Amino acid sequence: MITAKVHGNHGVYTVSIDARGATLESACSCYIGKEGFCHHCAALAFTYLDNPNSFQSIKKKKLSQVRTLQDLETYLKANTLETLLKELKAKGVTQKEFAESIGMNPRQLSSIKSSELRNRYYNELGATKLACIWMIEHIKIKK
Ligand SMILES: [Zn+2]
């Protein structure tokens, strides 16, 4: 997974390319990059291929290793809301149940989740992830 800020003609965009799964996925916060594969994504790919050493490597920490605010920021960036919601589902809590239990409209939760996948971060993203992490750690329901 590589991410970068790309300076475009109309602003600075958050760009990511994820090659962890079977398929290559990319996302950009620009208006044409909703599904990725825009020229900013291409710029990131070429920059990485040209000089991978110019990128800073960030090791993923376990939740139990999070001690500082910097650790927390890195942890939240490394774990998407989508991934956290899947973990929660494996514990028996659906996305709808999670949303309702924290007083959030399930549709709002879906919007927050998909905004992150397009690198357009909603203000509630961090707090929603923290609520999700808390629930993964504390709630035990098996259906
Ligand atoms: Zn773009």
Residues whose N, C-alpha, C, O or C-beta is under 5 A from the ligand:
A	BS01	ZN	C28 C30 G33 C38 H40 C41
